[in-house]
Amino acid sequence: MADVNDFMKNVAPEDGELPEWATVTFDTSTPSIARVYDAFLNGKDNFAVDRQVAQAILEVVPESARLAQDNRAWIGRVVTWLVGEAGIRQIIDLGSGLPASSNVHDYAQRIAPDTRVAYVDNDPIVLAHGRAMLDVNSRTTVITADVRDLDDVFDNDDLRALIDLDQPFAILLASVLHHFPDGQDRAVARMLRERMSPGSYLAVANVADPGTDDRVEKLVSAARANGMDTGFWRPYPQHRMYFGDLDLVPPGLCPVNEWKPDEDTPTESPVHHLYLGGVGYYGG
Ligand SMILES: C[S@@+](CC[C@H](N)C(=O)[O-])C[C@H]1O[C@@H](n2cnc3c(N)ncnc32)[C@H](O)[C@@H]1O
């Protein structure tokens, strides 16, 4: 087990007691979703067991590293659009993951510094590491909660202090639903839609199975053989259900690199059809 107190040596006051979140220990014997994803992004907040999963997957499909990169770039474009074009000033990033090179508040506050961002994840390592890089000003916060228990998320005092749920907000749900089994994915999406106030947006992206790509089976087999029991690749109609009756913002639900691409978006990604994303709008 690694102890977060090692990590805290550099940031905790010498004579002060560590806060509760800083006393968490991490299970380093089984891979965690957040840490494996971090390994895919060449992050440093992962352990050998996590890197083993990433390496096994990259061995069978080397270009799959692009999946995480394309997804992160999509998040950047979505947030830029939500804040810059749609006028959104409140964002709830569900299953936010470990800090990356550019985070949601970086994109948002670059355009509108008053944008408030609540990061939510159920892995305590995200809170521990996120305090330093995500909870950086009075307009950001990081909380630990499970998105399958939305009362836990939406009744959280820190989130409520930052986000006015009666005003429009955006929910980001990137690479989270594909970790939930069939049925639970749709249920979470539906319950989230029911929480949206008029003028709000729901942005969702997940790995996808186009039905014609034999790399999907290789990716799943490598993950399962190395201790990752989640990561479900689903066909387009299942992704479409996440948006229910919401209006899909053009260009709709599509491969992430086709969603409002900018000059940096690769049009020839080798994993182009393996990641779908879209943004839904609730007019009220
Ligand atoms: C693949 S990472 C995606 C991170 C980020 N959203 C992105 O797309 O770059 C999935 C994240 O969802 C989190 N997660 C998985 N199940 C969750 C749950 N039930 N509640 C909250 N977070 C969850 C994991 O801990 C992980 O950090």
The ligand as a MOL file (V3000), in Angstrom:
LIG
                    3D

  0  0  0     0  0            999 V3000
M  V30 BEGIN CTAB
M  V30 COUNTS 27 29 0 0 0
M  V30 BEGIN ATOM
M  V30 1 C -11.4060 6.9160 -17.5810 0
M  V30 2 S -11.4190 8.0670 -16.2730 0 CHG=1
M  V30 3 C -11.9950 9.5320 -17.1200 0
M  V30 4 C -11.5030 10.8180 -16.5320 0
M  V30 5 C -12.0320 12.0660 -17.2260 0
M  V30 6 N -13.4560 12.1700 -17.0890 0
M  V30 7 C -11.6810 12.0580 -18.6890 0
M  V30 8 O -12.5340 11.6980 -19.4980 0
M  V30 9 O -10.5600 12.4100 -19.0350 0 CHG=-1
M  V30 10 C -12.9160 7.5880 -15.4110 0
M  V30 11 C -13.0370 8.2330 -14.0450 0
M  V30 12 O -14.3300 7.9340 -13.5330 0
M  V30 13 C -14.2040 7.6370 -12.1630 0
M  V30 14 N -15.3460 6.8260 -11.7520 0
M  V30 15 C -15.6170 5.5360 -12.0940 0
M  V30 16 N -16.7380 5.1190 -11.5020 0
M  V30 17 C -17.1950 6.1720 -10.7610 0
M  V30 18 C -18.3090 6.3590 -9.9040 0
M  V30 19 N -19.1720 5.3660 -9.6890 0
M  V30 20 N -18.4680 7.5550 -9.3050 0
M  V30 21 C -17.5660 8.5470 -9.5030 0
M  V30 22 N -16.4930 8.4310 -10.3090 0
M  V30 23 C -16.3040 7.2560 -10.9270 0
M  V30 24 C -12.8720 6.9090 -12.0540 0
M  V30 25 O -12.3470 6.9200 -10.7440 0
M  V30 26 C -12.0310 7.6740 -13.0500 0
M  V30 27 O -11.3480 8.7240 -12.4350 0
M  V30 END ATOM
M  V30 BEGIN BOND
M  V30 1 1 1 2
M  V30 2 1 2 3
M  V30 3 1 2 10
M  V30 4 1 3 4
M  V30 5 1 4 5
M  V30 6 1 5 6
M  V30 7 1 5 7
M  V30 8 2 7 8
M  V30 9 1 7 9
M  V30 10 1 10 11
M  V30 11 1 11 12
M  V30 12 1 11 26
M  V30 13 1 12 13
M  V30 14 1 13 14
M  V30 15 1 13 24
M  V30 16 1 14 15
M  V30 17 1 14 23
M  V30 18 2 15 16
M  V30 19 1 16 17
M  V30 20 1 17 18
M  V30 21 2 17 23
M  V30 22 1 18 19
M  V30 23 2 18 20
M  V30 24 1 20 21
M  V30 25 2 21 22
M  V30 26 1 22 23
M  V30 27 1 24 25
M  V30 28 1 24 26
M  V30 29 1 26 27
M  V30 END BOND
M  V30 END CTAB
M  END
